[in-house]
C-alpha cells in the first residue's frame, strides 16, 4: 500500500529572503512563520511539509508550505 505524505526530506539553502527549499525542481522561499525553531531533527537533512491545494478564486493549484525543519548545523 502506497501512502502519500505531506512531509519530505529535501535540499535547502539560505538566501537573502530566508530559507529556500527544493520542491518539484524549483527553489521555493519558506515563509518565516513556517520555520520551526528549537526542534530536534534526527534525519540529518532538511524536512519540508507541503501540499498542493486548489485555489478556486484563480482556478489554479497553489503550493502551501505547512512547516520547515532546518537541517542540523554543519
C-alpha positions in Angstrom: 0.0 0.0 0.0 1.4 3.4 -1.0 0.8 6.3 1.3 1.1 9.9 0.3 2.9 12.1 2.8 3.0 15.9 3.2 6.5 15.8 4.6 9.6 15.2 2.6 13.4 15.2 3.0 14.7 18.0 0.8 17.7 20.2 -0.1 17.7 23.6 1.5 19.7 26.8 1.4 19.9 30.2 3.0 19.2 33.2 0.8 18.6 36.9 1.3 14.9 36.0 1.6 15.5 33.4 4.4 15.3 29.7 3.8 14.6 28.1 0.4 13.7 24.5 -0.2 13.9 22.4 -3.4 10.4 21.3 -4.3 9.5 19.8 -7.7 12.7 21.0 -9.4 12.3 24.6 -8.1 13.7 26.6 -5.2 10.8 27.9 -3.1 11.1 30.5 -0.3 9.8 29.2 3.0 7.6 31.8 4.8 9.4 32.8 8.0 6.5 31.9 10.2 6.7 28.3 8.9 10.3 27.7 10.1 10.2 25.5 13.2 12.9 26.5 15.6 14.3 24.6 18.5 13.1 21.4 17.0 15.3 18.3 17.1 15.9 16.9 13.6 17.3 13.4 13.6 17.2 12.9 9.8 20.3 14.9 9.1 18.6 16.7 6.3 16.0 19.5 5.9 12.4 18.5 6.1 9.5 20.4 4.5 5.8 19.6 4.8 3.7 20.9 2.0 0.8 20.2 -0.3 -0.7 21.5 -3.5 -4.1 23.0 -2.7 -6.8 24.1 -5.1 -7.4 27.9 -5.1 -10.9 28.3 -6.5 -10.5 32.1 -6.8 -7.9 31.8 -9.6 -8.8 28.2 -10.6 -5.3 27.0 -10.1 -3.3 24.9 -7.7 -1.0 26.6 -5.2 1.8 25.1 -3.2 1.3 25.6 0.5 4.2 25.0 3.0 2.9 23.9 6.4 6.3 23.8 8.1 10.0 23.5 7.6 12.6 21.9 9.9 16.1 23.1 9.3 18.9 20.6 8.8 21.4 20.1 11.6 24.0 22.9 11.5 27.3 21.8 10.0 
